[in-house]
Amino acid sequence: MLWGGMLIAVALLIASLAVVPKKAEAATKLVTKSFSNSNQILIPNFGTAAASPYPSAISSSFPRGSKVRDVNVTLRNYTHEFPDDVDVLLVHAGVNRTIMSDVGGGNVVNNITLSLNDESANGQLPDEGQLFDGIFQPTNNVLEGSDIYNSPAPIPASAKSSLSGFDGSRAKGTWKLFVQDDFSGLSGFMAGGWSVKIKAAVPR
């Protein structure tokens, strides 16, 4: 009888644990929203220089308790004489990722729009190849050295580029984009600013 009772108790415990994820899942719904800052980001041509504005900020609105499930970022109307010089850091809720750095070589880009998505089938942005319009995985070419951003960006900045690093963080709040040029002489801009697309688990 003792063994039989223990087996029944274990079976009931397993059954109760199996129900928890379903209850948690039922308590939330997935909601996707996009937020934009269309103000131009001007990338200067002197030294290790911060862009203007620095950072460029976007405020995302979700109900309290909403958690990030997926994030995509779009850089709009990007022009630069030497894109390999440009570093881009995304910061939110105590997490930061270098989502684009040391890519595109010395190939001039003119008014292109880049969407960064971890799941892109196009793979990462090219190290030395030409950049062009499209959807790519966020890319930080760490072989070219660590990126040190000007204050008030986090120091040290994470060398990781995957946007999945934001998964599980709060969906509501301010997203900050720190853009800088790490070499003097050549300049550029993101004429259309940038946007962030967030899929979140929202309380019902």
Buried (B, 14 or more C-beta within 10 A) or exposed (E): EEEEEEEEEEEEEEEEEEEEEEEEEEEBEEBEBEBBBEBBBBBBBEEBBBBBBBBBEBEBEBEEBBBBBBBBBBBBBBBBBBBBBBBBBBBBBEBBBBBBBBBBBEBBBEEBBBBBBBEBEEEBBBBEEEBBEEBBBBBBBBEEEEBEBBEEBBEEBBEBBBBBBBBEBBBBBEBBBBBBBBBEEBBBBBBBBBBBBBBBBBEE
